[in-house]
Amino acid sequence: MEQGYAPIIIVWTLIMGLAAVLLFLSVFLGRKKPGKEKSSPYESGITPVGEASAKFPVKYYIIGALFLLFDIEAVFLIAWAVAARDLGVVAAVEAAVFLLVIVAGYFYVLFKGALNWR
């Protein structure tokens, strides 16, 4: 192992160990007094009316998943754009193929109606 990474790995190991110890201590040593007040949902001091958990339409999850997909795509393209001058023609062709696949995926989603709210 290179000497430059040893301090980072040691600090990371210490942080993870400390987090695990503190989590263990809080779970097993924390006070546990269940009661009516602790088990009721709290919303700005207002007594809750009706069911506490509401169901969300599946379309919200689809939109969220699509957002994550295209957001990750943007991260890859930004990383490519930063290093584009040094990568050469092969990387430009790979980026073009990547963009074509993403655009094809976008049109597939669009034509399947995943973005329609009706």
C-alpha positions as CSV (number, residue, x, y, z in Angstrom):
1,M,0.0,0.0,0.0
2,E,1.3,3.4,-0.8
3,Q,2.1,5.6,2.1
4,G,-0.1,8.5,0.9
5,Y,-3.3,6.5,1.4
6,A,-2.5,5.0,4.9
7,P,-3.5,8.0,6.9
8,I,-6.8,8.3,5.0
9,I,-7.6,4.7,5.6
10,I,-6.7,4.9,9.3
11,V,-8.9,8.0,9.8
12,W,-11.8,6.4,7.8
13,T,-11.5,3.2,9.9
14,L,-11.5,5.2,13.1
15,I,-14.6,7.2,12.0
16,M,-16.5,4.1,11.1
17,G,-15.5,2.4,14.3
18,L,-16.6,5.4,16.4
19,A,-19.9,5.6,14.5
20,A,-20.6,1.9,15.1
21,V,-19.7,2.2,18.8
22,L,-22.0,5.2,19.3
23,L,-24.8,3.6,17.4
24,F,-24.5,0.4,19.5
25,L,-24.4,2.4,22.7
26,S,-27.5,4.5,21.8
27,V,-29.5,1.4,20.9
28,F,-28.7,-0.6,24.0
29,L,-28.3,2.1,26.6
30,G,-31.0,4.6,25.5
31,R,-34.2,5.1,27.5
32,K,-37.1,3.1,26.3
33,K,-40.4,4.3,27.9
34,P,-43.1,3.7,25.3
35,G,-46.3,5.6,25.9
36,K,-49.3,7.3,24.3
37,E,-47.5,10.5,23.7
38,K,-44.4,8.9,22.2
39,S,-46.3,6.7,19.8
40,S,-48.6,9.4,18.5
41,P,-47.5,11.4,15.4
42,Y,-46.6,15.0,16.2
43,E,-47.4,17.8,13.8
44,S,-46.9,21.3,15.2
45,G,-48.9,20.6,18.3
46,I,-52.0,19.8,16.3
47,T,-53.9,16.5,17.1
48,P,-53.7,14.3,14.0
49,V,-57.0,13.5,12.2
50,G,-57.4,10.5,10.0
51,E,-54.7,8.0,8.8
52,A,-51.1,9.1,9.4
53,S,-49.7,7.4,6.3
54,A,-51.1,8.4,2.9
55,K,-50.5,6.5,-0.3
56,F,-48.7,8.2,-3.1
57,P,-49.5,7.5,-6.7
58,V,-46.9,5.3,-8.5
59,K,-46.3,8.1,-11.0
60,Y,-44.4,10.1,-8.4
61,Y,-42.0,7.1,-8.0
62,I,-41.6,6.8,-11.8
63,I,-40.8,10.5,-12.1
64,G,-38.3,10.2,-9.2
65,A,-36.6,7.2,-10.8
66,L,-36.4,9.0,-14.1
67,F,-35.0,12.1,-12.5
68,L,-32.3,10.0,-10.8
69,L,-31.5,8.3,-14.1
70,F,-31.1,11.5,-16.1
71,D,-29.3,13.2,-13.2
72,I,-26.7,10.5,-13.1
73,E,-26.4,10.8,-16.9
74,A,-25.7,14.5,-16.4
75,V,-22.9,13.7,-13.9
76,F,-21.2,11.4,-16.4
77,L,-21.4,14.0,-19.2
78,I,-20.0,16.8,-16.9
79,A,-17.1,14.5,-16.0
80,W,-16.5,13.8,-19.7
81,A,-16.7,17.5,-20.6
82,V,-14.1,18.4,-18.1
83,A,-11.6,15.9,-19.6
84,A,-12.8,16.1,-23.2
85,R,-9.6,17.7,-24.6
86,D,-7.3,15.0,-23.2
87,L,-9.4,12.0,-24.1
88,G,-9.3,12.1,-27.9
89,V,-11.6,10.9,-30.7
90,V,-12.5,7.5,-29.2
91,A,-13.9,9.1,-26.1
92,A,-15.9,11.5,-28.2
93,V,-17.4,8.6,-30.1
94,E,-18.2,6.8,-26.8
95,A,-19.8,10.0,-25.5
96,A,-21.9,10.3,-28.6
97,V,-23.1,6.7,-28.3
98,F,-23.9,7.3,-24.7
99,L,-25.9,10.4,-25.6
100,L,-27.7,8.4,-28.3
101,V,-28.7,5.7,-25.8
102,I,-29.9,8.3,-23.3
103,V,-31.9,10.2,-25.9
104,A,-33.4,6.9,-27.1
105,G,-34.3,6.1,-23.5
106,Y,-35.9,9.5,-23.1
107,F,-38.0,9.1,-26.3
108,Y,-39.0,5.6,-25.1
109,V,-40.2,7.0,-21.8
110,L,-42.0,9.8,-23.6
111,F,-43.8,7.5,-26.0
112,K,-44.7,5.0,-23.3
113,G,-46.6,7.9,-21.6
114,A,-44.6,7.8,-18.3
115,L,-44.5,11.6,-18.3
116,N,-48.3,12.0,-18.8
117,W,-50.3,12.8,-15.7
118,R,-53.7,11.6,-17.0
